[in-house]
Amino acid sequence: MTVEWFRQDLTETDQYVHLYEDHEDRNENQIRSYRGRTGLFKEELQKGNTSLKLSGVQPSDNGLYKCLIKSESWYDDITLRVTVNGENHHSFNISLLLLLHI
């Protein structure tokens, strides 16, 4: 299974927020501002939970996030809009929840 989280609204060449492929996180091409701030609930992947954990939320995290889930037998995707309101977000952690029924 492959789980790709990326930003649709950025013009950077590398738009990956998080990439999970072949049972490993593969974040070599991750957007620099997300390094060290993302993760998946790996123990939940088999249940269809492909939620993204995002720590140290910042105003620049506002935007359109797309999640692509691929396996040999199926494909699905969803787009979410994240809005960060207020100030001093550095202490917050959020999860972009996406639960698919496999």
C-alpha positions in Angstrom: 0.0 0.0 0.0 1.1 3.5 -0.7 -0.2 6.6 1.1 0.7 10.0 -0.3 -0.2 13.2 1.5 0.6 16.4 -0.5 -0.3 20.0 -0.9 -2.3 20.9 -4.0 -2.0 24.6 -3.5 1.8 25.0 -3.5 4.0 25.7 -6.5 7.1 24.0 -5.1 8.5 21.1 -7.1 8.4 18.8 -4.2 4.8 18.9 -2.8 4.9 15.8 -0.5 3.8 16.4 3.0 4.3 12.7 3.8 4.9 9.5 1.7 4.5 6.0 3.0 5.5 3.2 0.6 6.6 -0.4 0.9 6.0 -0.3 4.7 8.3 2.7 5.2 8.1 6.5 5.4 9.9 7.8 2.4 10.2 11.5 3.0 13.4 12.4 1.0 11.3 14.7 -1.3 9.2 16.1 1.5 8.5 19.8 1.6 11.2 21.3 3.9 8.8 23.0 6.3 7.1 19.6 7.1 10.3 17.8 8.0 10.1 16.2 11.4 6.5 17.2 11.9 4.5 14.4 10.1 3.6 10.8 10.7 1.0 8.2 10.2 -0.8 5.9 12.6 1.0 2.9 11.2 -0.7 0.4 13.5 -4.0 1.6 12.1 -3.2 1.3 8.4 -4.6 -2.2 8.1 -7.9 -0.8 9.5 -8.1 1.8 6.8 -6.9 4.7 8.9 -4.5 6.8 6.8 -4.7 9.9 9.0 -1.8 12.3 8.9 -0.4 13.5 12.2 0.9 17.0 12.0 2.8 18.5 14.9 3.9 22.1 15.5 1.0 23.5 13.5 1.8 26.9 11.8 -0.2 29.4 9.9 1.7 28.3 6.7 0.0 24.9 7.1 -3.3 26.5 5.8 -4.2 25.0 2.5 -5.5 22.1 0.4 -4.2 18.7 1.3 -4.7 15.6 -0.9 -4.4 12.1 0.2 -3.9 9.3 -2.4 -4.1 5.7 -1.3 -3.0 3.0 -3.7 -2.7 -0.7 -3.6 -2.6 -3.4 -6.3 -6.3 -3.8 -6.3 -7.8 -0.3 -5.6 -7.2 3.4 -5.5 -8.9 6.2 -3.6 -8.2 9.9 -2.8 -9.7 12.8 -1.0 -8.9 16.5 -0.7 -9.2 18.4 2.5 -8.9 22.1 3.3 -7.1 23.0 6.5 -7.6 26.4 8.1 -5.4 27.5 11.0 -7.0 30.3 12.9 -5.5 32.4 15.7 -1.9 33.0 16.8 0.9 31.0 18.4 0.1 27.6 16.8 3.5 26.1 17.5 2.2 24.2 20.5 -0.6 22.4 18.7 -0.7 19.0 17.1 -3.5 18.0 14.8 -4.4 14.9 12.8 -6.0 15.1 9.3 -8.3 12.2 9.6 -9.1 10.0 6.8 -10.7 6.6 7.4 -11.3 4.4 4.4 -13.3 1.2 4.5 -11.1 -1.4 2.8 
